């Protein structure tokens, strides 16, 4: 979510165990990193 809009959807799966709060933390970190890369590319293209 950016500016109250959905800008991307990140899917994860195939973990043999249940997801926990640590997994949620790492997924959030990866999603933020991916968004940083995408937003920099969009800015370069503009």
LUMMARGU-258309 format. One record per atom (N, C-alpha, C): atom name; z negated, x, y. Coordinates in steps of 0.02 Angstrom, whole numbers, padded with zeros to 5 digits. Last residue first. Layout:
{loba CA {Z X Y}}
...
end
This chain:
{loba N {00794 00526 00420}}
{loba CA {00802 00489 00482}}
{loba C {00818 00537 00538}}
{loba N {00769 00620 00322}}
{loba CA {00833 00584 00321}}
{loba C {00847 00545 00386}}
{loba N {00639 00658 00352}}
{loba CA {00693 00707 00356}}
{loba C {00761 00672 00361}}
{loba N {00570 00539 00324}}
{loba CA {00570 00566 00392}}
{loba C {00626 00616 00401}}
{loba N {00591 00532 00185}}
{loba CA {00617 00479 00229}}
{loba C {00621 00504 00300}}
{loba N {00520 00647 00147}}
{loba CA {00593 00643 00135}}
{loba C {00624 00589 00179}}
{loba N {00390 00609 00183}}
{loba CA {00421 00668 00214}}
{loba C {00497 00667 00206}}
{loba N {00373 00501 00096}}
{loba CA {00374 00489 00168}}
{loba C {00403 00548 00206}}
{loba N {00376 00565 -00031}}
{loba CA {00426 00515 -00013}}
{loba C {00430 00506 00063}}
{loba N {00261 00647 -00020}}
{loba CA {00326 00677 -00033}}
{loba C {00382 00629 -00011}}
{loba N {00160 00551 -00003}}
{loba CA {00170 00604 00047}}
{loba C {00239 00635 00041}}
{loba N {00172 00479 -00123}}
{loba CA {00190 00447 -00060}}
{loba C {00201 00498 -00005}}
{loba N {00125 00575 -00214}}
{loba CA {00194 00551 -00219}}
{loba C {00216 00518 -00154}}
{loba N {-00008 00584 -00167}}
{loba CA {00036 00642 -00165}}
{loba C {00109 00621 -00169}}
{loba N {-00053 00454 -00197}}
{loba CA {-00053 00478 -00128}}
{loba C {-00006 00538 -00120}}
{loba N {-00039 00456 -00336}}
{loba CA {-00001 00408 -00297}}
{loba C {00003 00430 -00224}}
{loba N {-00133 00556 -00371}}
{loba CA {-00061 00566 -00385}}
{loba C {-00017 00518 -00345}}
{loba N {-00251 00492 -00328}}
{loba CA {-00231 00557 -00299}}
{loba C {-00156 00569 -00311}}
{loba N {-00249 00379 -00412}}
{loba CA {-00247 00372 -00339}}
{loba C {-00225 00436 -00305}}
{loba N {-00264 00443 -00534}}
{loba CA {-00204 00404 -00521}}
{loba C {-00195 00393 -00446}}
{loba N {-00394 00494 -00518}}
{loba CA {-00336 00540 -00524}}
{loba C {-00270 00504 -00513}}
{loba N {-00471 00374 -00510}}
{loba CA {-00472 00424 -00456}}
{loba C {-00410 00468 -00459}}
{loba N {-00444 00317 -00635}}
{loba CA {-00424 00282 -00574}}
{loba C {-00421 00330 -00515}}
{loba N {-00506 00412 -00717}}
{loba CA {-00433 00401 -00722}}
{loba C {-00408 00367 -00658}}
{loba N {-00637 00390 -00678}}
{loba CA {-00607 00456 -00667}}
{loba C {-00531 00451 -00670}}
{loba N {-00661 00260 -00725}}
{loba CA {-00659 00273 -00653}}
{loba C {-00628 00341 -00636}}
{loba N {-00548 00243 -00867}}
{loba CA {-00613 00241 -00835}}
{loba C {-00605 00257 -00760}}
{loba N {-00458 00166 -01001}}
{loba CA {-00458 00199 -00935}}
{loba C {-00527 00191 -00904}}
{loba N {-00483 00198 -01176}}
{loba CA {-00488 00154 -01118}}
{loba C {-00485 00196 -01053}}
{loba N {-00365 00307 -01262}}
{loba CA {-00431 00279 -01248}}
{loba C {-00428 00232 -01188}}
{loba N {-00232 00348 -01265}}
{loba CA {-00262 00322 -01327}}
{loba C {-00330 00289 -01317}}
{loba N {-00116 00296 -01146}}
{loba CA {-00178 00334 -01156}}
{loba C {-00212 00305 -01218}}
{loba N {00000 00227 -01113}}
{loba CA {-00002 00266 -01175}}
{loba C {-00063 00311 -01183}}
{loba N {00026 00233 -00934}}
{loba CA {00015 00202 -00999}}
{loba C {00010 00253 -01055}}
{loba N {00061 00181 -00768}}
{loba CA {00035 00231 -00815}}
{loba C {00024 00195 -00882}}
{loba N {00161 00157 -00624}}
{loba CA {00139 00134 -00689}}
{loba C {00113 00193 -00732}}
{loba N {00164 00112 -00459}}
{loba CA {00155 00168 -00505}}
{loba C {00128 00141 -00571}}
{loba N {00264 00051 -00335}}
{loba CA {00223 00032 -00392}}
{loba C {00223 00092 -00439}}
{loba N {00271 00044 -00156}}
{loba CA {00288 00074 -00220}}
{loba C {00242 00047 -00274}}
{loba N {00236 -00029 -00049}}
{loba CA {00293 00016 -00040}}
{loba C {00314 00048 -00105}}
{loba N {00170 -00175 00012}}
{loba CA {00182 -00138 -00051}}
{loba C {00243 -00095 -00041}}
{loba N {00080 -00168 00165}}
{loba CA {00142 -00185 00128}}
{loba C {00144 -00144 00064}}
{loba N {-00021 -00126 00251}}
{loba CA {-00027 -00192 00218}}
{loba C {00037 -00215 00184}}
{loba N {00015 00007 00276}}
{loba CA {00019 -00043 00329}}
{loba C {00021 -00114 00300}}
{loba N {00044 00028 00107}}
{loba CA {00046 00062 00172}}
{loba C {00057 00008 00224}}
{loba N {00000 00042 -00059}}
{loba CA {00000 00000 00000}}
{loba C {00000 00045 00062}}
end
